[in-house]
């Protein structure tokens, strides 16, 4: 068996050690995948519910801001109406002291203008009030949905946290083993491993040769190729599925 070459500052692992570490990493990641399967779609559902809750809250806040703005508009319209009434009262007093028809007509036009302003303000107040009513209904509806989503989110979070607590120790152990395995593998090989894992459905980037066939796609591996794989001198990939091939003898070596 080849041995690693160590110096004072670095560890230069042999190809066989790298291949064994790569196979170990695959088995560790497969166990992590199994734990993640237990969680199923819970993490995604929790994230989606968190996003929906945040979106609903933002919507409610925006609607409430719109209601506040409309209330200010109503208040302003009412104040404008009061000012118009004051102006009308003042013009009515002035009409009692006019000196000619021209002044009377001018004041009458001003009174007419203020009355039109009052009518316009009343129209605006009705429109704003109606819009406030609609927005309040929208707020109530959104708040009802928000409460439902919060209940759903709490249930999903509780379920996910329960699974996390049950698997926390095992996950911590696996992460430590994963770190140790990765330390023995160079970045180029790790990158290739991650790329293959992302491209295969079951996440198996490293597979053993069993019964003369690839453990990933089950295509036959020629005897000469199998001999090269058992030597552990270089990385060999399946010509059919692209997975990294290792000898099933590695399992026996690890047990030994």
C-alpha positions as CSV (number, residue, x, y, z in Angstrom):
1,X,0.0,0.0,0.0
2,X,1.3,3.4,-0.9
3,X,2.0,5.8,2.0
4,X,1.7,9.6,2.3
5,X,4.7,11.8,2.2
6,X,4.7,14.2,5.2
7,X,6.9,17.3,5.8
8,X,7.0,19.6,8.8
9,X,4.4,22.0,7.4
10,X,2.3,20.1,4.9
11,X,0.8,16.6,4.3
12,X,1.3,15.3,0.8
13,X,-1.2,12.5,0.5
14,X,-0.7,9.6,-1.9
15,X,-3.2,9.0,-4.7
16,X,-4.5,6.0,-2.9
17,X,-5.2,8.0,0.2
18,X,-6.9,10.6,-1.9
19,X,-9.1,8.0,-3.6
20,X,-10.0,6.5,-0.3
21,X,-10.8,9.9,1.2
22,X,-12.9,10.6,-1.9
23,X,-14.8,7.4,-1.4
24,X,-15.2,8.2,2.3
25,X,-16.5,11.6,1.4
26,X,-19.1,10.1,-0.9
27,X,-20.3,7.7,1.9
28,X,-20.5,10.7,4.3
29,X,-22.4,12.8,1.9
30,X,-24.8,10.0,1.1
31,X,-25.6,9.7,4.8
32,X,-26.2,13.5,5.0
33,X,-28.4,13.1,1.9
34,X,-30.4,10.5,3.8
35,X,-30.9,12.8,6.7
36,X,-32.0,15.6,4.4
37,X,-34.5,13.2,2.8
38,X,-36.1,12.8,6.2
39,X,-36.6,16.5,6.2
40,X,-38.1,16.3,2.8
41,X,-39.4,19.6,1.5
42,X,-39.7,21.1,5.0
43,X,-36.8,23.5,4.6
44,X,-38.2,24.8,1.3
45,X,-41.7,25.0,2.7
46,X,-40.4,26.9,5.7
47,X,-38.5,29.3,3.5
48,X,-41.6,29.8,1.2
49,X,-43.8,30.5,4.2
50,X,-41.3,32.9,5.7
51,X,-41.2,34.8,2.4
52,X,-45.0,34.8,2.2
53,X,-45.4,36.0,5.7
54,X,-42.9,38.8,5.1
55,X,-44.7,39.7,1.8
56,X,-48.1,39.8,3.5
57,X,-46.7,42.0,6.3
58,X,-45.2,44.4,3.8
59,X,-48.5,44.5,1.9
60,X,-50.4,45.2,5.1
61,X,-48.0,48.0,6.1
62,X,-48.2,49.5,2.6
63,X,-52.0,49.5,2.7
64,X,-52.0,51.0,6.2
65,X,-49.7,53.8,4.9
66,X,-52.2,54.3,2.0
67,X,-55.0,54.6,4.5
68,X,-53.1,57.1,6.6
69,X,-52.4,59.2,3.5
70,X,-56.1,59.1,2.5
71,X,-57.1,60.2,6.0
72,X,-54.8,63.2,5.7
73,X,-56.4,64.0,2.4
74,X,-59.9,63.8,4.0
75,X,-58.7,66.0,6.8
76,X,-57.2,68.5,4.3
77,X,-60.4,68.5,2.3
78,X,-62.5,69.2,5.4
79,X,-60.2,72.1,6.4
80,X,-60.4,73.5,2.9
81,X,-64.2,73.3,3.1
82,X,-64.2,75.2,6.4
83,X,-61.9,77.9,4.9
84,X,-64.3,78.2,1.9
85,X,-67.3,78.6,4.2
86,X,-65.4,81.4,6.1
87,X,-64.6,83.1,2.7
88,X,-68.3,82.8,1.7
89,X,-69.4,84.4,5.0
90,X,-66.9,87.2,4.5
91,X,-68.0,87.8,0.9
92,X,-71.7,87.8,1.9
93,X,-70.9,90.6,4.4
94,X,-69.0,92.5,1.6
95,X,-72.0,92.3,-0.7
96,X,-74.0,94.3,1.8
97,X,-71.6,97.3,1.2
98,X,-71.0,97.2,-2.5
99,X,-71.2,100.5,-4.4
100,X,-72.2,99.2,-7.9
101,X,-73.3,96.1,-9.8
102,X,-69.7,95.4,-11.0
103,X,-68.5,94.9,-7.4
104,X,-71.6,92.8,-6.6
105,X,-71.0,90.5,-9.6
106,X,-67.3,90.1,-8.7
107,X,-68.1,89.1,-5.2
108,X,-70.9,86.8,-6.4
109,X,-68.3,85.0,-8.6
110,X,-66.0,84.6,-5.7
111,X,-68.9,83.1,-3.7
112,X,-69.7,80.8,-6.5
113,X,-66.1,79.7,-6.8
114,X,-65.9,78.9,-3.1
115,X,-69.2,76.9,-3.3
116,X,-67.8,74.9,-6.2
117,X,-64.7,74.3,-4.1
118,X,-66.9,73.0,-1.3
119,X,-68.7,70.6,-3.7
120,X,-65.3,69.4,-5.1
121,X,-64.1,68.8,-1.5
122,X,-67.2,66.9,-0.7
123,X,-66.7,64.8,-3.8
124,X,-63.1,64.1,-2.8
125,X,-64.1,63.2,0.8
126,X,-66.6,60.7,-0.5
127,X,-64.0,59.2,-2.9
128,X,-61.3,59.0,-0.2
129,X,-63.8,57.6,2.3
130,X,-64.8,54.9,-0.2
131,X,-61.2,54.1,-0.9
132,X,-60.4,53.9,2.8
133,X,-63.2,51.4,3.2
134,X,-61.8,49.2,0.4
135,X,-58.3,49.4,1.8
136,X,-59.5,48.5,5.3
137,X,-61.2,45.4,3.9
138,X,-58.0,44.5,2.0
139,X,-56.1,44.9,5.3
140,X,-58.6,42.6,7.1
141,X,-58.3,40.0,4.4
142,X,-54.5,40.1,4.3
143,X,-54.3,40.0,8.1
144,X,-56.5,36.9,8.2
145,X,-54.3,35.2,5.6
146,X,-51.2,36.3,7.5
147,X,-52.5,34.7,10.7
148,X,-53.1,31.4,8.9
149,X,-49.7,31.5,7.3
150,X,-48.1,32.2,10.7
151,X,-49.8,29.2,12.2
152,X,-48.6,27.0,9.2
153,X,-45.1,28.4,9.5
154,X,-44.9,27.7,13.2
155,X,-46.1,24.1,12.7
156,X,-43.5,23.6,9.9
157,X,-40.7,25.2,11.9
158,X,-41.6,23.0,14.9
159,X,-41.5,19.9,12.8
160,X,-38.2,20.9,11.1
161,X,-36.6,21.8,14.5
162,X,-37.7,18.4,15.9
163,X,-35.9,16.6,13.1
164,X,-32.9,18.8,13.5
165,X,-32.7,18.1,17.2
166,X,-33.0,14.3,16.6
167,X,-30.2,14.3,14.0
168,X,-28.0,17.1,15.4
169,X,-25.4,14.8,17.0
170,X,-25.2,12.6,13.9
171,X,-24.9,15.6,11.6
172,X,-22.2,17.2,13.7
173,X,-20.2,13.9,13.6
174,X,-20.7,13.6,9.8
175,X,-19.6,17.2,9.3
176,X,-16.4,16.6,11.2
177,X,-15.7,13.4,9.2
178,X,-16.5,15.4,6.0
179,X,-14.0,18.0,7.0
180,X,-11.3,15.4,7.6
181,X,-12.0,13.7,4.3
182,X,-12.0,16.9,2.3
183,X,-8.6,17.9,3.8
184,X,-7.0,14.9,2.0
185,X,-8.4,15.9,-1.4
186,X,-7.1,18.7,-3.6
187,X,-9.4,21.4,-4.8
188,X,-9.4,20.3,-8.4
189,X,-10.6,16.8,-7.5
190,X,-13.2,18.3,-5.0
191,X,-14.5,20.5,-7.7
192,X,-14.9,17.6,-10.1
193,X,-16.6,15.5,-7.3
194,X,-19.1,18.3,-6.6
195,X,-19.8,18.8,-10.3
196,X,-20.5,15.1,-10.8
197,X,-22.7,15.0,-7.7
198,X,-24.8,17.9,-8.9
199,X,-25.3,16.2,-12.3
200,X,-26.5,12.8,-11.1
201,X,-29.9,12.2,-9.7
202,X,-28.9,10.1,-6.7
203,X,-25.9,12.2,-5.7
204,X,-23.5,9.3,-6.2
205,X,-20.3,10.8,-7.8
206,X,-18.1,7.9,-6.5
207,X,-19.2,4.3,-7.0
208,X,-17.6,0.9,-6.6
209,X,-17.2,-1.7,-9.3
210,X,-19.3,-4.7,-8.4
211,X,-19.9,-7.8,-10.4
212,X,-17.8,-6.3,-13.2
213,X,-20.1,-3.3,-13.6
214,X,-20.3,0.4,-12.7
215,X,-22.2,0.9,-9.4
216,X,-23.9,3.9,-10.9
217,X,-25.1,3.0,-14.4
218,X,-24.5,-0.7,-14.2
219,X,-22.6,-0.9,-17.5
220,X,-19.9,-3.5,-17.8
221,X,-16.3,-2.4,-17.0
222,X,-13.6,-4.2,-19.0
223,X,-11.2,-6.4,-17.0
224,X,-8.1,-4.3,-17.8
225,X,-10.0,-1.2,-16.6
226,X,-10.9,-3.0,-13.4
227,X,-7.3,-3.9,-12.8
228,X,-6.3,-0.2,-13.2
229,X,-9.0,0.8,-10.8
230,X,-7.8,-1.7,-8.1
231,X,-4.2,-0.2,-8.4
232,X,-5.5,3.1,-7.1
233,X,-2.8,5.0,-9.0
234,X,-5.1,7.5,-10.8
235,X,-8.7,8.7,-10.9
236,X,-10.7,6.7,-13.4
237,X,-14.2,7.6,-14.5
238,X,-17.0,5.5,-16.0
239,X,-17.0,6.1,-19.8
240,X,-20.8,5.8,-19.8
241,X,-22.0,7.9,-16.8
242,X,-18.9,9.9,-15.9
243,X,-18.9,8.8,-12.2
244,X,-15.6,8.2,-10.4
245,X,-14.9,4.5,-10.2
246,X,-13.2,2.8,-7.1
247,X,-12.6,-0.8,-6.2
248,X,-15.0,-2.5,-3.8
249,X,-11.8,-3.7,-2.1
250,X,-11.7,-0.3,-0.4
251,X,-14.6,-1.4,1.8
252,X,-12.6,-4.4,3.0
253,X,-9.5,-2.3,3.5
254,X,-11.5,0.2,5.7
255,X,-12.9,-2.7,7.7
256,X,-9.5,-4.1,8.2
